[in-house]
Amino acid sequence: MANFDIKHIKNVVLVGHTGSGKTTLVESMLFEAGLINRRGTILDKNTVSDYTEIEHEKGKTFFSKLVNTKWKGYKINLLDTPGYDDFAGEIIGAMRVADCGLMLLNSAMGVEVGTDIIWDYTNDYKLPMLLAVNHLDNEKSDYDRTVNEAKAHFGNNVVVVQYPMNQGEKFDAIVDVLNMVLYKYPQDGGKPEKLPIPDSEKEKANQLHQELIETIAGNDETLMERYFEKGELDEDEMKLGLHHSLIKHEIFPIFCVSAKKNMGSGRIMGFIDNVCPSAYEMPKQKTVDGKKITCDENESTSIFVYKTLSEPHVGDLSFFKVLSGKIKVGDELTNENTDQIERINQLYEVEGSKRTPVQELVAGDIGATLKLKNTHTNNTLHEKGKHIEIVPIQFPNPTLTIAVEGTKKGEEEKLSMALHQLVEEDPTIKVEVSPKLKQTLLHCHGELHLAIIKWKLENAYKLSVDFKTPKIPYRETIRKSADTVYRHKKQSGGNGQFAEVSMKIEPWYEGIEEPTGYNIRGKEEHDLPWGGKLVYYNCVVGGAIDTRFHPSIMKGIMEKMHEGPLTGSYVRDVRVIVYDGKMHTVDSNDLSFKLAGMMAFKENFHNADPQLLEPFYYVEIHAPEEVTGSIMSTIQSHRAVVEGMDAEGQFSIIKAQIPYAEMHEFSNDLRSLTQGRARFNMKFDHYEAVPFDLQRTLISEFSNQEELV
């Protein structure tokens, strides 16, 4: 097998809205390179990159795939990605290790929802980007509209390198205004003839050629000077200018392709080889401590794991990019994140489901290895004695939460292990076991993401599961003070139980003054694990309650704070003052004072204007301007408090606080309202009082459940 040095390796991620033709284009590229003898199709379920059972079943890409090929002395690592924002983690992970992106646009549909969303990610990484207008053989193809929309959405540095002739069902020719030639394709696609541009197209081609030159020169002072001197740039100068501008994320050239008919794919591959940057030419990777890693095969070895895949009978497959140096079979590397030594027993080049063993991979290359015991996605491995940790991938926060439970008894551990493995493969999934809610909560990125998770649990792990609406983690507190004397007395032969506690409770808030009128003998402050605080004062004088019983009183209070009096929710932000009481020399004990403390707290709580609190989330919604009004109306029906609105290009950003109780259906409502053209992120912000009518309903429901128990 040929070895490739750092200058002859290109890493390209294919992105675009679902249905834009990424997987089909990968097939054409592999066919052009001679890696496969026959192009597969999604319909026939035999493409190289879509090889999983669920992708065959649904006819869609759900996971990023690595496919390497060889082309005219270069190795090109292609990263095929999903087109749904539900799988943003797969898209972002692939982008993180790519050195160039190829965005496919559907010429029959123009710039679609997923295109806008994915473009934001490319801007985050400042990734060099090519655009390719696909489906030019479609009867509804409209190349000019698609280009105009691309310029409107992505800026005027979108520049035409190619345009089609005879677009539609008779599409067979592409005019290339970079090298000023016509590519004429056979009816079934493949290798084109290179012909002079027809006279009927010369004026248009010359105009676009001039626009291309001016755009390139406008982004490079040296080329601008040459352009002023000569009045033009030759092809090599144009390629050099495009190369530098791509690295700086300043120019986005547009190509033409019919992936289905294999027209235009070879030209794109040639441009990738000749013009697109390699890893060593890109800005240096940064470490968490601000240092930079030089992508050089002569440097010390470091790799970054961007994806983990678990396969039956094989184990965990770790996909990585070599950041520096060379990685060889037999190397022992230190995982900077876990401080564990990992031995590299196998190395693979990857072609979809096919893995070819190799002995080494050099800086800039992407490959895979098996059975790293203590290594996960986002981990950096390096030579012993070094300290290198690459800045990790920032995955988006989940937008949908569901409760999951097995339907068969005895499979709890099996379900737990399956969920753990899903999180290992997909870091955008979060699993939370909530003792308070008595639910296992699964956080993900939308209904489609959830559907794939359910499919995996049922088909890959052979589990029967139910998804249920999650309970709301309410909190309870008080709004005024209350005072009571509670006596616990029980006599049933022999030693009895006796304890009397005089207790006052008050709302606690930051900066509250110390209580007055009491002789404070002891103070305890407890930051509660669920948020808020409990402050306990021992103000008992004269030995009315022995000091040794105060921990028991505290224990009783804390137990009731775990199971609040209103709805059984956690209690927070309360100040307790125990100022008097009584005890019996024989019948008083720890249990008696624990029960007295618990019941005194409960009685006081009901008399202290109790308040139920609900979690509010800060939500940012990114949506096209034309649907902003409809979104504003919708979120207000979800009890949202709108904080403001900003503009960002073609999008509006709506900022709001929304109760968590309203978020379960929010994702579906937003997608339905905007036909999937909006996206949002959310994070917990604060707790706020539940409206009176809702509080009354929730308390009543809890009381009825208690009576049934």
N, C-alpha and C positions, 0 to 999 in steps of 0.2 A: 504494500500500500504506500502511495506517495506521501512524503512528509512535506508540510507546508510551513514556511517561516511566517513570522509575524506580519510581514508586508503583503502576504498573499492569502489572508483570511478575512473574510467579510461576514458580518453578522447582521442579518436583516429581519426585522419583525414585520409581518403582514397584518395590517389592521383595517377595520372598516365595519360598517353596519352589517348585520346579518343578511346574507343573500347577495352581498357585493361580489362574491366569487373568489375569496381568498384561497380556499382549499383547492378549487379547480385550477387556479393559477399555479399553485405549488405543483400540481400534477403536470402541467404543461412545462414548467421550468425543469422538473426532474426528467421529463421526456426529452426536452431539448438537450440536456446535459448527458443523455445516454444512460442515466441511472436506472430507468425503467424502459421496457420495450413497448409497453402499451399503457396509455393513459386510463386511469380508473375514473369512475364517476360516483358522485354521491348517491345517485339513484341505484347503481349497481352495488353499492356498499363495499367498494374495493379501492378506495383512495389510500395513499400512503399515510396521510396525516390523520384522517378520521377513521381510527381503527377500533374504537371501543364499542361495546355492545349497545350502550345507550345512545351513542351517536349514530350507529347504524339504524337503531329503532326510530329515532326522531328525525334523522336526516339533517342534523345541525351540529356545529362544532361547539362543544362545551368546555374543552380543556385546551390549554396551549400545548403545542407539539414542537419538538425539535426535529428537523430534517436536514441532513447535510448532503451537499452535492459538490461535484467538481466541475469547473467550467474554465477551459482555456488557461490552465495553469493556476487557477484560483480555487480555494475552497470557500464555498458559500454556505453558511449556516442559516437556514430559513426557520423562522419561528412563526408558525401558524397560530392564530388566536381566535377566540370567540368574538361574536359581534354584538352580544348582549351585555348591557351594563351590569346585569346581575352577576356577571363573572369578571368584574373589574380586577379582581386579584390576579386572575390568569393573564389578563392583558398587561397590567402594570409590571408583574414579575418578568414577563418576556421583554417588555420595553427596557427594563432595568439593565439587562445584559446585552441589548442590541446596540449597534453603532450607527444604524440607519433604519428608517421606517419606510414602508411602502403602503400608503393609504389608498384603498380601492374605493372608487365611486361608481355607483350604478347609473349608467347613462340614461336609463329609462326612468329613474326615480330622483336623480339629482342628489343634493347633499341631504342625507337622511339624519334621523335622530341620533343614532349611534355614532355617526361621523362627528357630529359636533361634540358629543361627550368625550369621545376618544381623542379628539384634537386637543382638548384641554390637558389631557395626560401628556401628550407630546410636547406641549408648551412647558409643562412642569419639568420635564427632563431635558428640554432644549435639544430634542433629538432631530438630527438631519432627516428631512422628509421628502420623499418623492410621492407624487400623486399619479394614479393610473385610472383613467376612465375606462371602465369595463362594460361588457354587454353591448358593445357597439353593433353587434349582429341582431339585437332585439328590434322588432318592428317599431317600438315606441322610443327608440334611442334618440336623445337630444343632446348632442355633445356641447353645443354652444350654451345652452341653458345651464348645463352642469358646470361648465367652466365659469360662467358668470356667478353662479351661486357659490362656487368655491372661493372666488375672489371676494365676494360679499362677506363670507363667513370667516375666511382665513387671512384676508388682506391682499393688497395689490402686488405683493411679492410672489403670489402665485403666477407662474409664467408658463406659457405654452411652449413645449418642445416638439410636440407632435399634434397633428389633427387628422381626423379620418376623412377618407373619400368613400362615397357610396354607403354611408352608415345605414343600418337597417338590415333586412334579411339578405341583401346582396353585398354586404360589407366585405371588402377584399383588399383595401389599400390604405396606407398610412403615409402622410407627408411629414417628413422629419425636417424641422426648420433649424436644427443645430448643425447637421452635416449636409443640409439642403439636398435631399435625395427622396425618391418615392420608393416605398416598399410595397411590392405587388405580391400578394399571396395566392397560392393555389386554392382551389375551392375548399379543400379539406384542411387548409392551414399547413403549417410547417415552415420550411425554409423559403424566404421570399426572394424575388428578383429585385435587384437594385436598379432603378430606372431614373432617368432625368425627370424632374418635375414637369408635368404637362403645362403647356402655355396657358391653359385656362386657369391654372392654379398659381402661376408665378407671382402675380401681383399680391395675392393674399399671403403666399409663403414668404415673399420678400418683406412684407410689412411685419409679419410675426417674427421673422429673423431679426429685423431691426429692433423690435421691441425686446427681444431676448438679449441682444447685445447691450442695449441701453440699461436694462435691468441689472445685468451682470456688471457692467462698468460702474453703475451707480452705487454698487456695494464694495468697490475696491478702488482705492485712489490710484494705484499704479496702473491698473487697466483703464481707468478713466483718462489718465494722461495719454496712454497709447491710443485710445479711441479718438481723442482730440487731435493727436498728431496724424493718424492714418485715416480717420473717418470710419474705421471698421476694426473688428477683431477677427483673427483667424480662428479656426476650429480648436486648435490646441490652447489658445489663450482663453477661449470661451469655456472649455472644459476645466482649465485651471481656476478660472473665476467661479464657476459653479462648485467646484470642489471646496474652495475656501468658504464660500457663502453657505454651503450645506453644513459645514462644520459649525458655523456660527448661527445656524437656524435662521437664516435671513432670506433665502430663496427656496421656493418650492416648485420644482419643475413638473409639468404635467405630461404624461405619456398616454398612448392609446393601446388598448388591448382587447382582444376577444379571447378570454381564457378558455371558453368552451371549444372554440375552433383552433386554439393554439396559434393565434396571430398576435405578434407584438411581444411575446414573452422573451424571445431570444434577444431582442434589442434592449429590453429592460435589464436582462442579466449582463449584457455587455456594458451598459452604463454603470451598473453596480460595480463591476470589476474595474473599469477605467476611471470612474469619477468619484464614486462614493467613498467615504473615509474608512480606513481600518481602525481597530481599537487604539493602536499606538498614536494615531493622529488626533484622536479626540481629547478633550480636556481630561486631565488626570483625575482618577477616582479619589475621593476624599475619605479620610478615616474620621471616626467620631471625635478624635482629639485634634482635628484640624490639619493633619498632615496629608500629603499627597502621595499616591502610589504611581510609580513610573511603569507603564506597560512595556516591559522590556524582558526578553527571554533570558537575559544575562543577570537579571536581578534575583533576589531571593524569592522563593516560591510562595505565592498566596493565591487562594481561590475563594470564590463567593458562591454559596449555595442559594439558588433563586427558586428552586422548586423541588418538592418531594413527591414521589409517586409510589404507592404501595401496590404490588402485584401478587396475586395468589401464586404460591409455590416458588416465588422468586424472592420476595422481601421488599424492603424499602430501597428505591432507586433515587439517588440524589443527583440532581442536575446542577451543574456549576459552570461558572466562567473562570478561566485562569486569568487572574489580574496581573500577575508578574511571574517571571521565572518559567520553569517547566515542572510539570507534575508527571511522575513516573510510577509505574507499578512497583510496589514495595516501599514507596516513600512512607514515612511516618510524620504526620503533621499535627500541630496543636490546634485544637478548636479554641479560639480566643473567647468565645461566649460561654463555653462549659468547662474550659481548662482541662479537657480530656485529650489524650493522644489517640489519633485515628490512623490505622494502617490502611493504605490504599492497596487492596488486593486485586482489584480489577479496574480497568479503564475502558470506556466504550465511546466510539463515535455512534451517533444515533440517527436512524432513518425511520422515524415513526415508531412502529413496534419492533423494528429490527435493530439489534445492537451488535456492532462489530468491535471485537476486542482490539485494543491498541496498546502499545507499550508506553507511550508518552503523549502529552498534549502541551503545546507551548502557549505563552502569554497571548491573550486575545482570542483564544479558541474556546469553544463551548463543548462540553461532553457530559458524561455521567459516570457514576460509580455505584457499587452495591454495598449494602450492609454496613453503613457507618453507624456505630452503636449509639453514639451520643451527639449526633449532628442533626440539625433541623434547618428548615428554610430560614433564610436571613443570617445564617452563621458564616463566619470567616475562619478559614483554616490557613495555617502558615507554617513555615519552618520553625523548628524548635528554637527557643531563645529570642524570638522576635515578639513584638506586640503590635499586631495589626488587626483592627476591626473596622471594616468598611461601614459607611453610613447605611443603615438598614433601609429596606423598602418600607415606605409608609403606606400601609394598606388602609383603604377607607373604612370608616366605622359602619357596622351593620345598620340596616334600616328596618328590619323586620324581626320580631321576636315571637316565638311560638313555644308552647310547652310540649314536650315529647315524652311518651311513655310506652313501654312494651305492653302488648295485649296478652302475653302468656306469662304465667308465674314461673319464677326460676330462671328467667333470662335477663335479670337486671344487670348482672356482671357482664354478660355478653354484649348487652346494649351499651354499657359504659365503655367497654373496650372499643366497640365500633365507632362511637362518637369521638373517642380520643384519636382514633386513626383518621377520621374525617378531618379533624382539626389539624393533624400533622400534615395532611396533604393540602389543605386549603386554609391558610391562616386568616382568611376573612370570615371564617366560621368561628363563633365563640360558643362555648358550652358552659353553663352556670348551674350548679346544683344549689337550689335555694332551700335551706332547712325551714325557713319561716313560711314560705309559700308552699312547701312540700311538693315542689315541682322541679323537674329538670328543664331548664330553659335553653333553647337553641336560638342563637342570634345569627341572622344571615342577611342576604341582600335582595330579597324580593321573592315573589311567588314562584318564578321559574327556578331560581336557585334552590328554593325549598323543595320543589318537585324533584330535582336531581338528587338532592340529599335523601329524600324518601325512597327514590328508586334504588339508590345505592344500599340503603339499609335493608330493603326488602330483597334485592336481587344479589348483591355482592356478599352481604352478611347474613342473608336468610332469616331476617327478623321481621316480625309483624309489629307495626308501630301505629300509634294514634297521635295525631297532632291536635292540640287543644288550645283554646284561647288562654293566654297566661293570666294569672291573677295579678292584681295591682299591688305593689308593695307600699301600702298606705302607712302612715305614721300617725300617732296620737299624741296630743299635748293638751295643755290647759291655758285658759286666758285670764283667770283670776285666782285668788287664794281661797283656801278652805281649811277648816280646822275641825278636828274630831278627837274624841276619846273612845278607843275601842278596847273592850275587855274580852279576852279569850279564856273561857273556863270550861273544863270538862272533868267530870268525876265518874269513874266507872270501876270502883274497887281498887284498893291499893293507892299508889301515888297517882294523883290527877294531873291536870294541866292547867296552869294559870299564868296569865300575862296581861298586863294593861299598858297600853301605849297612848300617850297624848301626842298628837302629830299635827303639824301644819304643813301644807304644801303650797307652793307658789310657782308661777311661771319663771323660768330662768332665761336670761338673755345676756349677751356680751356686755360687760361694763356695769352690771347690776351692783348696787351698793350692798354692803354686808347687812344682814338683818339686825334690827335694833330691838331693845327690850329683853334680850336673852343673854344669859351667861354662856358664851360659846366655849365649850371645853374641848371640842374636836371638830375638824372639818375634813371631809373627803371629797375630792373632785374626780369624776369618772367620765372620760371621753368614751362615749358608747360606740361599739363597733358598727352600728347601723346609722351613726350620725347623731349629732346633738350631744347633750351633756346631762348628767345627774350630779347634783351637789348635795351632800348629806351633812347635816350639822347635829352634833351631840350637844344639846343644851340642858341636859338633865343635871340637877344639883341635889345634894343631900343624900346621894346613894339610893334614890327612888328606883332606879334600874341599874343593876350592876354593869360595869363597863364590859364585862365578858359577853353580855347579851346583845350588844350593839351590832356585831357582825351578823348575828342571826336576824335582827330586824332588817338590816341591809339586804340580806339574802332573800327575805320575803318580799321586800320592795322590788328587787331586781327580777324575781320570778314573775311578778305581776307586770313589770315593764316589758318582759319578753312576750307576754300574752295580755295585751292591753285590754282594759275594761270595755271599750266601745265595740271593737271589731276583732279583737285578738291580734292586732298589729302592734309593732314595736312602739313603745312610748319614748319620747325624747323631750329634752329641755325642761326639766322640772327641778325645783329646789325643795328639799325635804328638811323640816326642822322637828326633831324629836326633843320635846322640852320637859316632859314629865311622864309618870307612869307608876305602876306598882308591881311588886313581885312577891312571891311566897317562898319561904325558906325551904319548903319540901316540894311543892308542886310546880315551881317555875323551872323551866329548862329551855334549851336552845329551840326545840320544836315549837314550844308555846310562844316564844317571842317571834319566831319566824312567821307563824300563822297570824299573830296579832299585828305584826308589821305589814304583812300582805293585805289583810282585811282593812286596816286603817287607811292604807294607801288607796285601795279600791274605793272605799266609801268617800274619802276626800275627793278623789278624782271625779266622781260623778257629780259632786257639788261644786266643782271649780270651773264651771263653764267649759266642758271638754270640747276639743276641736280635732276633727280628723283632717290630716294633711295628705296631699297627693303630690307625686313627683311631676315636675315640669321639665321639659327638654327644650334646649335651644336648637332650633331648626333653621338651616339655610337652604332655600329652594332656588335652584338655577333653572330658569325657564325662558323661552322666547318671549319677547316683549308683547306679542299679540295675544298671549294667553294669560298675561299677568292679572288682568281684572277678574277673570273667572277663578283663578287660583286664590286671590284675595277673598272673594266671596266664600269659596269652599272652606278655606282654613278657619275663617271666622265661625263657620258652622261647627267646627271642631273645637270651639272655645279657645281659639288662639288669641294671643296678644301680639299684634304686629309691632315690631320695634323699629323697622325702617326698610328702605329699599335702595339698592345701588344698581348702577348700570355697568355692564362689562361686555363690550362688543355688541353682539346680537342678542345678548341675554340680559335679563333682569335678575337680580339677586334679592329675594325676599327673606328678611330676617324676622323670626317670630319665636315666641315661647308657646309651647303647646303641651297640654296635659298628657301624660303617658297613657292614660286611659283612652285617649282619642287616637293614639298612634297605630293601633293594631290594624285598622282598616285604611289608614291614611295613605300608605304606599299604593294600594289598589285604586283608591279614589283619585289620587294624583295621576297615576298612569292612564286611567280611563279618561279623565278630564282632558289631558294633553296629548292623547295618543302616544304616550311614551316619550314625549319631547322634553319633559322636565325630569330633573333628578334632585335629590336632596341628601343632606347628611345631618346627623343629629347627635347630640351628646347631653347627658344629664346636667341640669343646671341648678335646680333648687326645689324645695318643697313649699307648697302654698296651700292655704285653706280650701277645703272642699266646699262647694256651694251648699247652702243649708238643706235644700230639698234632697240633694244627692246624699248628704251625710245622714239624713233621717232614714232614707231608703236602705243604705248600707248597714246602719245600726240595726234596723228592723230585720234585715236578712240574716245578720249574724245571730241575733237573739232567737230567731226561729230555728236556725241550725243547732244552737246550743240546747234548745228544748228537745229537739229530735234525738240528740245524743244522750 
